[in-house]
Amino acid sequence: MRRIFAVLVLIMMVTLSLALAQGTGAKSMSGGAASTSELSAVADSGVPEAFTEDRWQQASGTATIVAQSAEQYTVRLEAKGLVPDGLYTAWYVIPGVAGSAVGQKVKPAGGLPNEFRADADGNAMFELVVPVDNGYRDLVVAYHADDMTHGEVPGEMGAVTFAHLMADFPTLSN
């Protein structure tokens, strides 16, 4: 059962990745040695009961590299229009991982804990540290309607966990 759930989560992340690749509005802009990616709202995994799709789609944000060393860099997520006081987690997607049923791997961005909470106005800032040579393709910010994180997996997509924002993972320019 756990394996079936993991495959379903991966399929959902593939769907989101394909939507991004086909032009959901998320884009990456390089500037100097770092980049900023625009976080765009997605509703591919559904919308929590308390929200209309219009309201859900008003969320936005940025993911910006704010510090770096030879081995790692720090990405700052800044978002608005989130669920007020909502619990969120950040995830990365690595394409083409051998042994994956759908050729992708979804893991907690920056490792665990990967959680943050929006303020009463639906704004949030979160920083995560990642290795320089990471191979990450996408960044997904997920809302947890059950107010619980689920460790190494996002949780049941479309039931208790909902992908809310997505972007190209910001990378260092060469």
C-alpha positions as protocol buffer text, in pm:
chain_id: "A"
residue {
  index: 1
  type: MET
  ca { x: 0 y: 0 z: 0 }
}
residue {
  index: 2
  type: ARG
  ca { x: 282 y: 241 z: 88 }
}
residue {
  index: 3
  type: ARG
  ca { x: 450 y: 166 z: -249 }
}
residue {
  index: 4
  type: ILE
  ca { x: 125 y: 244 z: -435 }
}
residue {
  index: 5
  type: PHE
  ca { x: 95 y: 573 z: -246 }
}
residue {
  index: 6
  type: ALA
  ca { x: 456 y: 665 z: -332 }
}
residue {
  index: 7
  type: VAL
  ca { x: 389 y: 594 z: -700 }
}
residue {
  index: 8
  type: LEU
  ca { x: 74 y: 811 z: -689 }
}
residue {
  index: 9
  type: VAL
  ca { x: 270 y: 1098 z: -532 }
}
residue {
  index: 10
  type: LEU
  ca { x: 537 y: 1067 z: -801 }
}
residue {
  index: 11
  type: ILE
  ca { x: 275 y: 1063 z: -1077 }
}
residue {
  index: 12
  type: MET
  ca { x: 124 y: 1383 z: -935 }
}
residue {
  index: 13
  type: MET
  ca { x: 463 y: 1551 z: -928 }
}
residue {
  index: 14
  type: VAL
  ca { x: 526 y: 1444 z: -1291 }
}
residue {
  index: 15
  type: THR
  ca { x: 193 y: 1597 z: -1389 }
}
residue {
  index: 16
  type: LEU
  ca { x: 290 y: 1921 z: -1217 }
}
residue {
  index: 17
  type: SER
  ca { x: 634 y: 1916 z: -1381 }
}
residue {
  index: 18
  type: LEU
  ca { x: 481 y: 1865 z: -1725 }
}
residue {
  index: 19
  type: ALA
  ca { x: 236 y: 2149 z: -1666 }
}
residue {
  index: 20
  type: LEU
  ca { x: 527 y: 2374 z: -1574 }
}
residue {
  index: 21
  type: ALA
  ca { x: 721 y: 2271 z: -1884 }
}
residue {
  index: 22
  type: GLN
  ca { x: 417 y: 2349 z: -2100 }
}
residue {
  index: 23
  type: GLY
  ca { x: 397 y: 2706 z: -1977 }
}
residue {
  index: 24
  type: THR
  ca { x: 221 y: 2757 z: -1645 }
}
residue {
  index: 25
  type: GLY
  ca { x: 396 y: 3092 z: -1610 }
}
residue {
  index: 26
  type: ALA
  ca { x: 680 y: 2978 z: -1389 }
}
residue {
  index: 27
  type: LYS
  ca { x: 1016 y: 3094 z: -1519 }
}
residue {
  index: 28
  type: SER
  ca { x: 1371 y: 3129 z: -1407 }
}
residue {
  index: 29
  type: MET
  ca { x: 1570 y: 3447 z: -1451 }
}
residue {
  index: 30
  type: SER
  ca { x: 1947 y: 3455 z: -1422 }
}
residue {
  index: 31
  type: GLY
  ca { x: 2132 y: 3754 z: -1286 }
}
residue {
  index: 32
  type: GLY
  ca { x: 2501 y: 3746 z: -1208 }
}
residue {
  index: 33
  type: ALA
  ca { x: 2604 y: 3435 z: -1019 }
}
residue {
  index: 34
  type: ALA
  ca { x: 2257 y: 3349 z: -892 }
}
residue {
  index: 35
  type: SER
  ca { x: 1899 y: 3316 z: -1006 }
}
residue {
  index: 36
  type: THR
  ca { x: 1545 y: 3390 z: -901 }
}
residue {
  index: 37
  type: SER
  ca { x: 1254 y: 3167 z: -996 }
}
residue {
  index: 38
  type: GLU
  ca { x: 896 y: 3288 z: -994 }
}
residue {
  index: 39
  type: LEU
  ca { x: 667 y: 3064 z: -791 }
}
residue {
  index: 40
  type: SER
  ca { x: 332 y: 3021 z: -969 }
}
residue {
  index: 41
  type: ALA
  ca { x: 12 y: 2881 z: -823 }
}
residue {
  index: 42
  type: VAL
  ca { x: -94 y: 2534 z: -939 }
}
residue {
  index: 43
  type: ALA
  ca { x: -414 y: 2342 z: -873 }
}
residue {
  index: 44
  type: ASP
  ca { x: -331 y: 2011 z: -1042 }
}
residue {
  index: 45
  type: SER
  ca { x: -360 y: 1820 z: -713 }
}
residue {
  index: 46
  type: GLY
  ca { x: -693 y: 1987 z: -633 }
}
residue {
  index: 47
  type: VAL
  ca { x: -795 y: 2271 z: -405 }
}
residue {
  index: 48
  type: PRO
  ca { x: -877 y: 2241 z: -33 }
}
residue {
  index: 49
  type: GLU
  ca { x: -1248 y: 2257 z: 54 }
}
residue {
  index: 50
  type: ALA
  ca { x: -1226 y: 2604 z: 211 }
}
residue {
  index: 51
  type: PHE
  ca { x: -1092 y: 2760 z: -113 }
}
residue {
  index: 52
  type: THR
  ca { x: -1224 y: 2836 z: -457 }
}
residue {
  index: 53
  type: GLU
  ca { x: -983 y: 2766 z: -741 }
}
residue {
  index: 54
  type: ASP
  ca { x: -976 y: 3142 z: -817 }
}
residue {
  index: 55
  type: ARG
  ca { x: -866 y: 3224 z: -462 }
}
residue {
  index: 56
  type: TRP
  ca { x: -612 y: 2937 z: -463 }
}
residue {
  index: 57
  type: GLN
  ca { x: -458 y: 3060 z: -789 }
}
residue {
  index: 58
  type: GLN
  ca { x: -387 y: 3407 z: -643 }
}
residue {
  index: 59
  type: ALA
  ca { x: -83 y: 3276 z: -451 }
}
residue {
  index: 60
  type: SER
  ca { x: 260 y: 3369 z: -585 }
}
residue {
  index: 61
  type: GLY
  ca { x: 617 y: 3415 z: -475 }
}
residue {
  index: 62
  type: THR
  ca { x: 985 y: 3392 z: -552 }
}
residue {
  index: 63
  type: ALA
  ca { x: 1268 y: 3151 z: -481 }
}
residue {
  index: 64
  type: THR
  ca { x: 1598 y: 3340 z: -476 }
}
residue {
  index: 65
  type: ILE
  ca { x: 1955 y: 3232 z: -411 }
}
residue {
  index: 66
  type: VAL
  ca { x: 2073 y: 3453 z: -124 }
}
residue {
  index: 67
  type: ALA
  ca { x: 2405 y: 3297 z: -19 }
}
residue {
  index: 68
  type: GLN
  ca { x: 2654 y: 3046 z: -147 }
}
residue {
  index: 69
  type: SER
  ca { x: 2976 y: 2865 z: -66 }
}
residue {
  index: 70
  type: ALA
  ca { x: 3183 y: 2617 z: -264 }
}
residue {
  index: 71
  type: GLU
  ca { x: 2965 y: 2324 z: -148 }
}
residue {
  index: 72
  type: GLN
  ca { x: 2614 y: 2466 z: -98 }
}
residue {
  index: 73
  type: TYR
  ca { x: 2379 y: 2756 z: -147 }
}
residue {
  index: 74
  type: THR
  ca { x: 2080 y: 2904 z: 34 }
}
residue {
  index: 75
  type: VAL
  ca { x: 1745 y: 2957 z: -136 }
}
residue {
  index: 76
  type: ARG
  ca { x: 1496 y: 3199 z: 18 }
}
residue {
  index: 77
  type: LEU
  ca { x: 1129 y: 3135 z: -58 }
}
residue {
  index: 78
  type: GLU
  ca { x: 899 y: 3436 z: -21 }
}
residue {
  index: 79
  type: ALA
  ca { x: 529 y: 3385 z: -87 }
}
residue {
  index: 80
  type: LYS
  ca { x: 196 y: 3566 z: -57 }
}
residue {
  index: 81
  type: GLY
  ca { x: -164 y: 3460 z: -99 }
}
residue {
  index: 82
  type: LEU
  ca { x: -108 y: 3138 z: 95 }
}
residue {
  index: 83
  type: VAL
  ca { x: -357 y: 2983 z: 336 }
}
residue {
  index: 84
  type: PRO
  ca { x: -351 y: 3208 z: 645 }
}
residue {
  index: 85
  type: ASP
  ca { x: -164 y: 3029 z: 926 }
}
residue {
  index: 86
  type: GLY
  ca { x: -134 y: 2730 z: 691 }
}
residue {
  index: 87
  type: LEU
  ca { x: 135 y: 2464 z: 727 }
}
residue {
  index: 88
  type: TYR
  ca { x: 355 y: 2423 z: 417 }
}
residue {
  index: 89
  type: THR
  ca { x: 648 y: 2208 z: 306 }
}
residue {
  index: 90
  type: ALA
  ca { x: 902 y: 2252 z: 25 }
}
residue {
  index: 91
  type: TRP
  ca { x: 994 y: 1968 z: -215 }
}
residue {
  index: 92
  type: TYR
  ca { x: 1237 y: 1922 z: -501 }
}
residue {
  index: 93
  type: VAL
  ca { x: 1202 y: 1702 z: -806 }
}
residue {
  index: 94
  type: ILE
  ca { x: 1496 y: 1521 z: -966 }
}
residue {
  index: 95
  type: PRO
  ca { x: 1421 y: 1387 z: -1314 }
}
residue {
  index: 96
  type: GLY
  ca { x: 1531 y: 1052 z: -1452 }
}
residue {
  index: 97
  type: VAL
  ca { x: 1612 y: 863 z: -1133 }
}
residue {
  index: 98
  type: ALA
  ca { x: 1673 y: 495 z: -1209 }
}
residue {
  index: 99
  type: GLY
  ca { x: 1429 y: 261 z: -1039 }
}
residue {
  index: 100
  type: SER
  ca { x: 1150 y: 518 z: -1015 }
}
residue {
  index: 101
  type: ALA
  ca { x: 820 y: 409 z: -1166 }
}
residue {
  index: 102
  type: VAL
  ca { x: 780 y: 742 z: -1341 }
}
residue {
  index: 103
  type: GLY
  ca { x: 1145 y: 844 z: -1375 }
}
residue {
  index: 104
  type: GLN
  ca { x: 1142 y: 1114 z: -1106 }
}
residue {
  index: 105
  type: LYS
  ca { x: 1225 y: 1147 z: -740 }
}
residue {
  index: 106
  type: VAL
  ca { x: 1051 y: 1382 z: -496 }
}
residue {
  index: 107
  type: LYS
  ca { x: 1234 y: 1467 z: -173 }
}
residue {
  index: 108
  type: PRO
  ca { x: 1215 y: 1729 z: 103 }
}
residue {
  index: 109
  type: ALA
  ca { x: 1388 y: 2044 z: -24 }
}
residue {
  index: 110
  type: GLY
  ca { x: 1685 y: 2119 z: 198 }
}
residue {
  index: 111
  type: GLY
  ca { x: 1624 y: 1797 z: 395 }
}
residue {
  index: 112
  type: LEU
  ca { x: 1406 y: 1761 z: 703 }
}
residue {
  index: 113
  type: PRO
  ca { x: 1256 y: 1963 z: 854 }
}
residue {
  index: 114
  type: ASN
  ca { x: 1125 y: 2125 z: 534 }
}
residue {
  index: 115
  type: GLU
  ca { x: 824 y: 2295 z: 687 }
}
residue {
  index: 116
  type: PHE
  ca { x: 712 y: 2652 z: 741 }
}
residue {
  index: 117
  type: ARG
  ca { x: 390 y: 2828 z: 835 }
}
residue {
  index: 118
  type: ALA
  ca { x: 223 y: 3124 z: 663 }
}
residue {
  index: 119
  type: ASP
  ca { x: 134 y: 3419 z: 882 }
}
residue {
  index: 120
  type: ALA
  ca { x: -222 y: 3537 z: 950 }
}
residue {
  index: 121
  type: ASP
  ca { x: -218 y: 3734 z: 622 }
}
residue {
  index: 122
  type: GLY
  ca { x: -102 y: 3436 z: 413 }
}
residue {
  index: 123
  type: ASN
  ca { x: 260 y: 3553 z: 374 }
}
residue {
  index: 124
  type: ALA
  ca { x: 565 y: 3340 z: 440 }
}
residue {
  index: 125
  type: MET
  ca { x: 942 y: 3330 z: 412 }
}
residue {
  index: 126
  type: PHE
  ca { x: 1150 y: 3014 z: 437 }
}
residue {
  index: 127
  type: GLU
  ca { x: 1516 y: 2939 z: 367 }
}
residue {
  index: 128
  type: LEU
  ca { x: 1664 y: 2606 z: 266 }
}
residue {
  index: 129
  type: VAL
  ca { x: 2023 y: 2499 z: 205 }
}
residue {
  index: 130
  type: VAL
  ca { x: 2107 y: 2269 z: -85 }
}
residue {
  index: 131
  type: PRO
  ca { x: 2427 y: 2123 z: -233 }
}
residue {
  index: 132
  type: VAL
  ca { x: 2576 y: 2310 z: -531 }
}
residue {
  index: 133
  type: ASP
  ca { x: 2574 y: 2004 z: -757 }
}
residue {
  index: 134
  type: ASN
  ca { x: 2215 y: 1897 z: -684 }
}
residue {
  index: 135
  type: GLY
  ca { x: 2046 y: 1817 z: -1017 }
}
residue {
  index: 136
  type: TYR
  ca { x: 1711 y: 1947 z: -890 }
}
residue {
  index: 137
  type: ARG
  ca { x: 1466 y: 2048 z: -1162 }
}
residue {
  index: 138
  type: ASP
  ca { x: 1151 y: 2175 z: -992 }
}
residue {
  index: 139
  type: LEU
  ca { x: 1056 y: 2326 z: -658 }
}
residue {
  index: 140
  type: VAL
  ca { x: 709 y: 2249 z: -522 }
}
residue {
  index: 141
  type: VAL
  ca { x: 551 y: 2419 z: -220 }
}
residue {
  index: 142
  type: ALA
  ca { x: 273 y: 2204 z: -71 }
}
residue {
  index: 143
  type: TYR
  ca { x: -6 y: 2298 z: 172 }
}
residue {
  index: 144
  type: HIS
  ca { x: -109 y: 2050 z: 444 }
}
residue {
  index: 145
  type: ALA
  ca { x: -484 y: 2072 z: 514 }
}
residue {
  index: 146
  type: ASP
  ca { x: -445 y: 1818 z: 796 }
}
residue {
  index: 147
  type: ASP
  ca { x: -194 y: 2054 z: 966 }
}
residue {
  index: 148
  type: MET
  ca { x: 61 y: 1770 z: 972 }
}
residue {
  index: 149
  type: THR
  ca { x: 380 y: 1707 z: 781 }
}
residue {
  index: 150
  type: HIS
  ca { x: 448 y: 1354 z: 664 }
}
residue {
  index: 151
  type: GLY
  ca { x: 825 y: 1317 z: 680 }
}
residue {
  index: 152
  type: GLU
  ca { x: 993 y: 1191 z: 364 }
}
residue {
  index: 153
  type: VAL
  ca { x: 666 y: 1195 z: 164 }
}
residue {
  index: 154
  type: PRO
  ca { x: 431 y: 1489 z: 101 }
}
residue {
  index: 155
  type: GLY
  ca { x: 116 y: 1315 z: 223 }
}
residue {
  index: 156
  type: GLU
  ca { x: -190 y: 1204 z: 27 }
}
residue {
  index: 157
  type: MET
  ca { x: -208 y: 1449 z: -264 }
}
residue {
  index: 158
  type: GLY
  ca { x: -552 y: 1596 z: -325 }
}
residue {
  index: 159
  type: ALA
  ca { x: -684 y: 1477 z: 11 }
}
residue {
  index: 160
  type: VAL
  ca { x: -461 y: 1620 z: 287 }
}
residue {
  index: 161
  type: THR
  ca { x: -174 y: 1768 z: 84 }
}
residue {
  index: 162
  type: PHE
  ca { x: -211 y: 2012 z: -205 }
}
residue {
  index: 163
  type: ALA
  ca { x: 63 y: 2145 z: -433 }
}
residue {
  index: 164
  type: HIS
  ca { x: 17 y: 2523 z: -412 }
}
residue {
  index: 165
  type: LEU
  ca { x: 323 y: 2681 z: -577 }
}
residue {
  index: 166
  type: MET
  ca { x: 575 y: 2554 z: -830 }
}
residue {
  index: 167
  type: ALA
  ca { x: 887 y: 2687 z: -1005 }
}
residue {
  index: 168
  type: ASP
  ca { x: 1208 y: 2587 z: -1173 }
}
residue {
  index: 169
  type: PHE
  ca { x: 1456 y: 2515 z: -893 }
}
residue {
  index: 170
  type: PRO
  ca { x: 1691 y: 2817 z: -876 }
}
residue {
  index: 171
  type: THR
  ca { x: 2046 y: 2728 z: -981 }
}
residue {
  index: 172
  type: LEU
  ca { x: 2382 y: 2896 z: -981 }
}
residue {
  index: 173
  type: SER
  ca { x: 2487 y: 3044 z: -1315 }
}
residue {
  index: 174
  type: ASN
  ca { x: 2811 y: 2922 z: -1466 }
}
